Amino acid sequence: MLQETPDAMPIHVSVENQLPEDLYRAMELFVSEHPQWDQYRLEQVAIAGFLFQQGCDERLVAQHYLKGLFHHQPDPCRMVIDR
């Protein structure tokens, strides 16, 4: 089971999303000014943070939120924002 194996790779699901252009540009600017962040980390933290703040009591959601804010190891499969 994944939860019992700390070294196991987490399962990822690909999501396509349409953003207003001004929100996309703000995200692009933030990522360019903060090299420790990428668009995927930003989106994951935003989603987990929203769920956490709305009262989601799933322990793993809180872990994703906190891990994304305070500890991040680059994903070797990371793609950069199209510029």
C-alpha positions in Angstrom: 0.0 0.0 0.0 1.3 3.5 -0.9 0.8 5.0 2.6 2.9 2.2 4.1 5.8 2.7 1.7 7.3 6.2 2.2 9.8 5.8 -0.6 7.1 4.9 -3.2 6.4 7.4 -5.9 3.0 9.2 -5.4 0.4 8.6 -8.1 0.0 11.7 -10.3 -3.0 12.5 -12.4 -2.8 14.9 -15.4 -5.3 17.8 -15.3 -5.9 20.3 -18.1 -7.2 23.7 -17.0 -8.1 26.9 -18.6 -7.1 30.1 -16.8 -7.9 33.7 -17.4 -4.9 35.2 -19.2 -4.2 37.7 -16.4 -4.1 34.9 -13.8 -1.8 32.9 -16.0 0.5 35.9 -16.5 0.7 36.5 -12.7 1.6 32.8 -12.2 4.2 33.0 -15.0 5.7 36.1 -13.4 5.7 34.6 -9.9 7.4 31.4 -11.1 10.0 33.4 -13.1 10.8 35.5 -9.9 10.9 32.4 -7.6 13.0 29.7 -9.2 12.3 27.2 -6.3 8.7 27.2 -7.5 7.2 25.8 -10.8 3.7 25.9 -12.1 2.9 22.4 -10.9 4.0 23.1 -7.4 2.1 26.4 -7.3 -1.1 24.7 -8.6 -0.8 21.8 -6.2 -0.3 24.1 -3.2 -3.2 26.3 -4.3 -5.6 23.4 -4.6 -4.5 21.7 -1.4 -4.6 25.1 0.4 -8.1 25.8 -0.8 -9.3 22.3 0.3 -7.5 22.6 3.6 -9.0 26.1 4.3 -12.5 24.9 3.4 -12.3 22.3 6.1 -11.2 19.2 4.2 -10.1 16.8 6.9 -8.1 14.5 4.7 -4.6 14.1 6.3 -2.9 13.7 2.9 -4.4 17.0 1.7 -2.9 18.9 4.7 0.4 17.1 4.0 0.4 18.1 0.4 -0.3 21.7 1.4 2.4 21.9 4.0 5.0 20.0 2.1 4.4 22.2 -1.0 4.9 25.3 1.1 7.9 24.3 3.1 9.7 21.5 1.4 10.0 20.7 -2.3 12.3 18.4 -4.2 12.3 19.1 -8.0 10.3 16.7 -10.1 12.7 15.2 -12.7 9.7 15.1 -15.1 8.9 18.8 -14.6 7.9 20.8 -17.6 8.4 24.6 -17.8 5.7 27.1 -18.6 5.6 28.0 -22.3 6.9 31.5 -22.7 
